[in-house]
């Protein structure tokens, strides 16, 4: 089995929780944390994805203003 890694020029990782198991979600989350990349968790519906991205953008705006 080949281990995949998050690319160097990745801004964020969007994890669609409907498609993966807990172990894979945990591994992706740990990899993203190690590389200081935001890991966003969402269901695969467009409305859920949009809401997740909007929340992440709001968080980044608040952090940038601090």
C-alpha positions as CSV (number, residue, x, y, z in Angstrom):
1,X,0.0,0.0,0.0
2,X,1.3,3.4,-1.0
3,X,1.0,6.2,1.6
4,X,-0.2,9.5,0.1
5,X,0.9,12.8,1.5
6,X,-0.5,16.4,1.4
7,X,1.2,18.4,-1.3
8,X,3.6,21.3,-0.5
9,X,1.5,24.1,-2.0
10,X,-1.8,23.1,-0.4
11,X,-3.8,25.9,1.3
12,X,-6.4,23.7,3.0
13,X,-7.7,20.1,3.0
14,X,-11.4,19.5,2.6
15,X,-12.4,16.1,4.1
16,X,-15.8,14.8,3.0
17,X,-16.8,12.7,6.0
18,X,-19.4,10.7,4.0
19,X,-16.7,9.0,2.0
20,X,-13.9,8.0,4.5
21,X,-13.6,6.1,7.7
22,X,-12.5,7.5,11.1
23,X,-8.9,6.2,10.8
24,X,-8.3,7.9,7.5
25,X,-9.9,11.1,8.7
26,X,-7.6,11.0,11.7
27,X,-4.5,10.4,9.6
28,X,-5.4,13.3,7.2
29,X,-6.1,15.6,10.2
30,X,-2.7,14.8,11.8
31,X,-0.8,15.3,8.5
32,X,-2.5,18.6,8.0
33,X,-1.7,19.7,11.5
34,X,1.9,18.7,11.1
35,X,2.1,20.9,8.0
36,X,0.1,23.7,9.6
37,X,-2.6,23.4,7.0
38,X,-6.3,23.9,7.9
39,X,-8.3,20.7,7.8
40,X,-12.0,21.3,7.0
41,X,-14.6,18.6,7.7
42,X,-17.9,18.5,5.8
43,X,-20.5,16.2,4.4
44,X,-20.6,15.9,0.6
45,X,-23.6,18.1,0.0
46,X,-22.9,21.5,-1.6
47,X,-24.7,23.3,1.1
48,X,-22.5,21.7,3.8
49,X,-19.3,22.3,1.8
50,X,-20.3,26.0,1.3
51,X,-21.1,26.5,5.0
52,X,-17.8,24.8,6.1
53,X,-15.8,27.0,3.7
54,X,-17.6,30.2,4.8
55,X,-16.9,29.4,8.5
56,X,-13.2,28.8,7.7
57,X,-13.1,32.1,5.8
58,X,-14.7,34.0,8.7
59,X,-12.2,32.4,11.2
60,X,-9.3,33.5,9.0
61,X,-10.7,37.1,8.7
62,X,-10.9,37.3,12.5
63,X,-7.4,35.9,13.0
64,X,-6.0,38.3,10.4
65,X,-7.5,41.2,12.2
66,X,-6.0,40.3,15.6
